[in-house]
Amino acid sequence: MRRKLYAIAGWTLLYGCAAVTACLLLFLIGYILLRGTGGISWRFLSTAESVIHGTVGILPAIKNTLFVIIVSLTAALPLGVGAAIYLTEYARNKRFVTAIEFASETLAGIPSIIYALVGVIVFCTALKLQKTLLAGSLTLAVMILPTIMRSTQESLKTVPMSYREGALGLGSGKWHMIRTVVLPSSIDGIVTGCILAAGRVTGESAVLMYTAGMSMAMQSFSPDRLAKASGATLTVALYHYAKENADFSTAFSIASILLILTVAVNFSAGFLGKKLGRS
């Protein structure tokens, strides 16, 4: 009887904590959307900030955010997935694998301001990229690399060994087995790592303020000017309007756009993961 009461109390506490967390999340989302959606308009989304014309627009920030997400994921995803495949399927030195896992977990817990300082030293100064969106994207790629690698590695470990043995028994080579059996079976974990990484990139501000700048002007992403483009993403623009200009209505509108963009990225990644898993 006592054990049954303990079980009921435990499940009640668990569901209560889950309900409180869900209510807090819904409250934050609802409050931000309530305060911010009223200021969203086509002019707000399709124009740039101009003191002369008296306009407040975030089109440059939207373009910069999408550019940073695409470049950072393009740089980090192949390295992270490749490193996870090597550590899980090929590496035989257990001490080496343990050291790499410990290093990646340590890097995942380092504050973003440290990555910002390293990005300034390595990408902006040593590689002479200056304060540009490309330097900020590469810094973010280094920051999200441990997350992608560890999530992919843990997903690869969940694939049953019998899948590998069956593929090898049918005459499949090592890489062919990984490409056709292991990776499709672990695609959900890889997509989860991508979603976490994209969410961290979308919400990052400290790294980009130091490495990409805070310009609200429209930038050109043509090949000859790609390495010279600098500017603010949505999170940096939110900081600019809330902290520097004390314009909280615009800041809440940008926060609403960030929420919508994050949901869109998550749904797109989930849809792509399901499509890749079926194929």
TITORLUM-644524 format. One record per residue: residue in three letters; x, y, z of N, C-alpha, C in turn. Coordinates in pm, whole numbers, plus 32768, in hexadecimal, padded with zeros to 4 digits. Layout:
N
AlaXYZXYZXYZ ...
# end
This chain:
279
Met80547F8880008000800080008058807E8000 Arg80BF807A8056811880EC805D816081027FD8 Arg818980947F9881CE80A07F17817180DD7EAE Lys80F180B87EB2809180EF7E53807D81857E6A Leu807A81AF7EE8806D823D7F0780E7828B7ED7 Tyr815F82507EEC81D882907EBA81D5829F7E22 Ala81A582387DDF819D823E7D4C813A82AA7D1F Ile80C882B27D61806583187D3D809D83A47D57 Ala80E083B47DCB811A84367DEA8187845C7D86 Gly81D883FB7D5E824284177CFC820B84407C75 Trp81A683F57C44816B84177BC38123849E7BCA Thr80E184BA7C3B809E853C7C4B810285AE7C47 Leu8173859C7C8D81DB86037C8D821686157C01 Leu822A85A57BBB826385AC7B34820685F67AD5 Tyr818785CF7AD4812886127A7C811286A37AA5 Gly811986BF7B27810A87497B55817C87A17B23 Cys81F8876D7B2B826B87BA7AF9826287CF7A63 Ala823687677A1C82268775798B81BB87DC7969 Ala814D87DB79B580E1883B799B810F88CA79B8 Val815A88DD7A25818B89637A4781EB899679DA Thr8245893E79AC82A289647942825A898978C2 Ala81F68937789C81A989557823815C89D87831 Cys812389F078A780D98A6D78BD81358AE778B5 Leu81AD8ADC78ED820D8B4B78E682358B667856 Leu824C8AFB780982708B0B777D82008B4D772F Leu81858B1E774281138B5876FB80FD8BEA7724 Phe81148C0777A481058C9177D3816B8CED7790 Leu81E98CC1778A82508D14774B82338D2876B6 Ile820F8CBB767181F18CC775E281788D2275CC Gly810F8D0E761B80988D60760C80B18DF3762B Tyr80FE8E0E7695811A8E9976BB816C8EDF764F Ile81D18E99761982248ED675B081D38EF07533 Leu81828E8D750B81308EA0749380C78F0C74A8 Leu808E8F14751F802A8F7B753B806590077534 Arg80DF90157569812090987566815E90B974DF Gly81839052749281D2906D741B818A90677397 Thr81229015738B80E190047307809D908372D7 Gly807590DB7332803491587307809091B372B8 Gly811191A872CE816F91FF728681A891C27208 Ile817F914871E781B29106716F815D912F70F7 Ser819F915F7090815D9184701381BA91666FA0 Trp8183916D6F2681D891536EB2824791BB6EA6 Arg822A92376EC98291929E6EC582FD92836F2B Phe82D692516F9F833792307007839391BE6FDB Leu835D915F6F9083AB90EB6F6583FB91036EE6 Ser83D591636E95841191716E11846391EF6DFF Thr847B923B6E6984CA92B56E5E853B92B36EC2 Ala859793116EB1860793216F0D85F2939E6F62 Glu863793A46FD2862D9418702A866794936FE5 Ser861D95016FE98649957B6FAA861995F26FFB Val867796437029865496BC7073861B97257014 Ile864E972A6F9A8621978E6F39859097766F12 His856E96F66EF584E696D76ECB848A96B66F40 Gly84C196AE6FB884709692702E843696077032 Thr848195A56FFE8450951B6FFB849E94C5705D Val845A94627093849793FD70EA847F937570A9 Gly84E7933B706F84D992BC70298547925C7051 Ile852991DC704285889175706D85AE91166FFC Leu8597913E6F7F85BD90E86F10865390C66F11 Pro86AD91246F2A873C90FE6F33875790986F9F Ala871590A67012872B9047708086F88FBC705C Ile86888FB4701486548F326FEA86B58EEF6F88 Lys86E48F3B6F2687448F056EC687C48ED76F0C Asn87F48F296F68886F8F056FB0885C8E877004 Thr87E78E79704387CB8E02709587C98D847040 Leu87838D896FCF877E8D156F76880A8CF36F41 Phe88578D586F2088DF8D416EEF89348CFC6F59 Val892B8D2C6FD4897C8CF2704189538C62705B Ile88D08C45705C88A18BBC707388D48B5E7006 Ile88C68B866F8988EE8B306F1989848B176F1A Val89D48B806F2A8A668B716F248A9A8B216F99 Ser8A698B3D70128A9B8AF670898A778A627084 Leu89FC8A41705B89D589B470508A1F896E6FDF Thr8A3489B56F708A7E897A6F018B0D89596F28 Ala8B4889AD6F7C8BD189956FA88BDA892C7016 Ala8B78892A70728B8388D270E78B47884870D0 Leu8ADF883D707E8A9A87BD706F8AF2874E7035 Pro8B3987646FC68B8F86F76F948BFD86CF6FF7 Leu8C39873370398CA3871470998C6C86C87111 Gly8BFA86F571468BC186B371BB8B94862671A0 Val8B4B861271328B1B858C71108B91853170EB Gly8BF28566709F8C678516707C8CB884EC70F5 Ala8CCB854971548D15852671CE8CCB84BD721F Ala8C4584C972278BF6846772728BFE83DD7230 Ile8BF983D871AB8C04835871658C8C8318717E Tyr8CF6836971798D7B833171908D8A82FC721E Leu8D5D834A72818D6D8321730D8D1982A6732C Thr8CA5829872ED8C4B8229730D8C6B81AC72BD Glu8C8C81BB723E8C98814871E58D28811E71C7 Tyr8D86817B71CC8E0D815B719F8E75815C720F Ala8E6A81B9726C8ED281C772D38ED6814C732C Arg8F4E811D73488F6080A6739D8FA780C77420 Asn8FE7813B7427902D816474A08FC881A17501 Lys8FA4815875698F3D818575C78F6782037612 Arg8FE8820D763390168285767A900983017621 Phe902882F275A1901A836275448F89838C7538 Val8F2E832C752B8E9F834B75208E6D838F759F Thr8E97835C76128E6D839876918EA08427769E Ala8F1B843F76738F5384C7767A8F078527761F Ile8EE584F975A78E9A854E754B8E0F856B7581 Glu8DCD850775B98D48851B75F28D4C857C7667 Phe8DB1856E76BC8DBF85CB772D8DD8865976FC Ala8E2B866776958E4886EC765F8DCC872B7621 Ser8D7E86DB75D88D06871175988C9D87397600 Glu8C8E86EA766A8C30870E76D38C5D878C771D Thr8CDF879B772E8D138814776D8CFB888E7715 Leu8D14887F76938CFE88EE76378C6B8916762F Ala8C1288B4763A8B8388D276358B55892676AC Gly8BA08921771B8B79896B77928BC089EF77A4 Ile8C178A1577478C608A9477528C028B087730 Pro8C048B75777E8BAD8BE8775E8BCB8C2276D5 Ser8B648C5A76998B728C8C76108BD28D027607 Ile8BE28D4E76728C3C8DC0766D8CCC8D937658 Ile8CEF8D1D76888D768CE876708D898CCA75DC Tyr8D218C8F759E8D288C78750E8D328CFC74C3 Ala8CF08D6474F58CF88DE674B48D888E1C74B5 Leu8DCB8E1075268E548E3F752F8EB18DED74D6 Val8E9C8D6974D38EED8D13747C8ED28D3573E9 Gly8E548D4E73C78E338D74733E8E748DF57314 Val8E7A8E56736F8EBD8ED573508F528EBE7336 Ile8F918E6A738990218E52737B90408E0172FD Val8FF48D9472E890158D37727B8FE18D6871F5 Phe8F5C8D7D71EB8F1F8D9A71698F2C8E2E7142 Cys8F118E8771A28F138F1671808FA18F4C7171 Thr8FFF8F1E71C790868F5671C890EA8EFE717E Ala90F78E8071A9915C8E29716E913F8E0A70DA Leu90C38DE870BB909E8DCB703190748E466FE2 Lys90728EBB702390588F3C6FE38FCF8F436FA0 Leu8F6C8F036FDE8EE48F0E6FAA8E9D8F8B6FDB Gln8EDC8FD0703B8EA2904870768E1D902770BB Lys8DD4908D70E08D53907771248CE7906870BA Thr8CD08FEC708E8C738FCF70228C168F5D704A Leu8BAC8F4D6FFB8B4F8EDF70128B908E586FFA Leu8BF18E536F9F8C378DD66F868C888DAC7001 Ala8CCC8E0C703F8D178DEE70B98CBA8DC2712A Gly8C478E0571368BE78DDD719B8BAE8D537182 Ser8B938D3171048B5D8CAE70E28BC18C3F7101 Leu8C408C5570E08CA68BF170FD8CBB8BDF7193 Thr8CB28C4C71DE8CBB8C4172708C468BF172A8 Leu8BCF8C0A72758B5B8BBC72A18B658B2A7276 Ala8BA38B1072038BB68A8671D88C0E8A3B723C Val8C768A7C726D8CCC8A3F72D38C7D8A287353 Met8C238A8473748BD78A7A73F18B718A0873ED Ile8B3189F2737A8AC9898B73728B0089047348 Leu8B8088FE73248BBB887F72F88BB188117363 Pro8BD2882C73E38BC587C274498B35878F7459 Thr8AD387E8744E8A4787BE745B8A20875D73EC Ile8A43877F73718A22872873008A6B86A3730C Met8AEB86A873318B3A862E73398B0785D073A5 Arg8AEA8604741C8ABF85AE748A8A3385767472 Ser89D885C7743D8951859474228953852A73B5 Thr89A5853E734E89B284DA72E589F1845A731A Gln8A568469736D8A9A83F473A58A3D83A173FC Glu89F083E274508992839974A4892683567450 Ser88FC839773E38898835A738B88D182E07343 Leu894F82E7731A898E827472D7899B81FD7336 Lys89B1821A73B689C081AE7418893D81647431 Thr88CC81A47414884B8163742B8826810073BC Val886D8104734C885080A672E0887D801A730A Pro88267FB77308884D7F31733688C17EF872E7 Met89177EAF732C898A7E7172EB895F7E097283 Ser88EA7DCF729588BA7D6B723588A47DA771AA Tyr88827E2971A488747E6B712288F97E6A70D8 Arg89637E8A712189E87E8E70E48A147E0170BB Glu89FE7DA171138A287D1870F689DB7CDF707E Gly89597CFE7075890A7CCE700589397D096F80 Ala89587D8D6F8089887DCC6F058A107D956EDC Leu8A697D846F3E8AED7D4D6F1D8AE27CBB6EF1 Gly8A857C716F2D8A737BE56F078A3F7BD46E79 Leu89F87C396E4789C57C346DBE8A2B7C646D58 Gly8AA57C816D878B0F7CA96D2B8B247D3D6D1E Ser8AE47D8C6D718AF47E1D6D698B7A7E476DA2 Gly8BB77EAD6D688C317EE56D9E8C167F3C6E16 Lys8C827F676E5A8C747FB66ED38C2B80396EB8 Trp8C5B80876E578C1E81086E3C8B9380F76E00 His8B8080936DAB8AFB807C6D728A9780576DE0 Met8AC380096E428A6D7FE66EB38A4880636F04 Ile8AAA80BA6F1D8A8E81346F698A2E818E6F1D Arg8A45819C6E9B89F781FA6E4B896781CB6E35 Thr895281496E2688CE81166E02887F80DE6E78 Val88C380BB6EE5887D807D6F57888680D36FD5 Val88FF80F96FFC8911813C707D88DC81CB7079 Leu8904821A701688D982A57010884282B57001 Pro87FE826A6FA7876C82786FA2872782537024 Ser876081F4706F872281CC70EE87378233715C Ser879B8289714C87B982ED71B3879A837A7186 Ile874C8389711C8734840E70E586E984677146 Asp8695842D719D8649847F71FD86A784C7725D Gly870D8480728D876D84C072E887BF852A72A3 Ile87E285147225882F857871DB87DB85F671C6 Val875C85E371A387038656719086EF869F7214 Thr86E58657728286D886977305875186EF7323 Gly87C886BB73068840870B731A8840878772C3 Cys8812877B7247880987EF71EE87A688577222 Ile87358827725786D18884728D870988CE7306 Leu874C88867360878988C773D487F2892C73AA Ala88438905734788AB89607317886E89DB72D5 Ala880889C7728187C78A39723F87858A9572A4 Gly87498A5B730C870C8AAD737487738B0073BF Arg87E88AC573D988508B10741F88898B7E73C6 Val88968B62734588C88BC872E888638C3B72DE Thr87E38C1872D4877C8C7F72C687768CD97340 Gly878A8CA273B6877E8CF0743087FF8D2B7463 Glu886D8D1D741B88EE8D4D744B88FF8DE1742D Ser89358E2A748E894D8EB9747A89DA8EE374A0 Ala8A118EAA750C8A958ED6753B8B018EBD74D4 Val8B008E4674978B668E2574338B5D8E8573BC Leu8AE38E9F738E8AD38EEF73158AEE8F83732E Met8AD58FB373A48AF4903F73C08B8A905973B8 Tyr8BDB8FF673DF8C6C900773DC8CA88FE87353 Thr8C6C8F8B73098CAA8F5B728E8C638F89720E Ala8BE28FAA72158B978FCE719D8B6A905E719B Gly8B6E90A3720B8B47912F720E8AB69145722F Met8A8E91C572368A0591EA725B89C6924871F5 Ser89F99247717B89C3929F71148937927270EB Met88DD92D370DB885592B770B1883F92D5701D Ala88AD92ED6FD488A3930E6F468894928F6EF3 Met885D929F6E7A884D922F6E1E88D492096DE4 Gln88F391876DE6897391566DB4895E91066D34 Ser89C691036CE289C490B66C678A1290356C7C Phe89D58FC26C578A168F416C678A4A8F0D6BE1 Ser8A728F686B8A8AAE8F416B0B8B388F046B26 Pro8B6A8EAD6ACB8BEA8E686AE58C5F8EC66B00 Asp8C618F3C6AC18CD28F966AD48CC98FE46B57 Arg8C548FE76B958C4390316C138C1D8FD56C88 Leu8C208F526C718BF38EF56CD88C498EFF6D55 Ala8CCC8F096D448D278F0C6DB68D2B8F956DF9 Lys8CE78FFA6DBE8CE990806DF88C6490A76E36 Ala8BFD90556E268B7890766E5A8B7590676EF1 Ser8B4390CB6F348B3390C66FC48AAB90FE6FE8 Gly8A7990DA705C89F7910C708389BF90C170FA Ala894890EA7123890690B3719888A0904A7170 Thr88998FDF71BC882F8F7C71AC87B58FA871FD Leu874D8F5571FF86D48F79724786EB8F8972DC Thr873C8F30731787558F3B73A787A68FB873C8 Val88078FD8737588569052738A87FF90CD7376 Ala87A690C973118749913872FC86EA91477372 Leu86BD90D773A9866790DD742086AF91207493 Tyr872E90FB74A9877E913B7512878D91D174F6 His87A391F2747787B8927F7452873E92D27472 Tyr86C792A2744B864D92F07462862692F274F5 Ala863A9284753C8610927F75C8867292C67625 Lys86F592B3760C875992E87669878793747643 Glu87A2938975C387DA94087598876D9471757E Asn87019448753B869894A87517862294A97577 Ala861A944775D085A9943A762E8524943675E3 Asp852493FA756C84AC93EB751A8478935C752E Phe842A93487597840192C175BB8394928A7560 Ser834592DE752382DF92AC74C68321926B744C Thr838992AC741683D4927173A6841E91F473D4 Ala845391F7744D849B91837481843E910B748E Phe83C4911F74BD836490B174C7833A9080743C Ser833290D973DC831290AE735383829057731A Ile83FE907C7334846F902A7307846F8FA4734F Ala844E8FA473D084468F26741A83DB8ECB73E0 Ser836C8F0373B483048EB2737483368E7672F1 Ile837F8EC572A283B98E917226841B8E217244 Leu84698E3072AE84C88DC772D684808D4672FA Leu84128D51734383C48CDB7366838F8C9572E9 Ile83578CE3728D83218CAA7212838F8C6A71C0 Leu84028CAC71B884738C75716B84A68BF471A9 Thr84AE8BEE722F84DC8B767272847D8B017259 Val83FB8B1A726283998AB0724783A38A8171B7 Ala83B68AE0715A83C28ABB70CC843E8A6570B4 Val84AD8A8A70F285288A3C70E2851789B0711C Asn84D689A5719084C1892271CE846788C97178 Phe83FA8900714683A088B070F283E488887070 Ser843388E37036847988C26FBA84DE88536FD0 Ala8529885C703F858B87F4705D8547876F707A Gly84D7877270C4848F86F670DF845686B77061 Phe841F8709700983E986D46F8A845986996F34 Leu84CC86DE6F2F853C86AC6EE2857186296F1D Gly857586226FA485A485A66FE4854985316FC6 Lys84C585456FCA846884D96FAA847584AE6F18 Lys848A850E6EC0849784EE6E328518849E6E19 Leu858584C76E598602847E6E4985FA83F26E87 Gly85B383E86EFA85A583656F39855583046EE5 Arg84EE83356E9E849F82DD6E4884EB82B36DCC Ser854083116D99858D82F06D21860482956D40 
# end
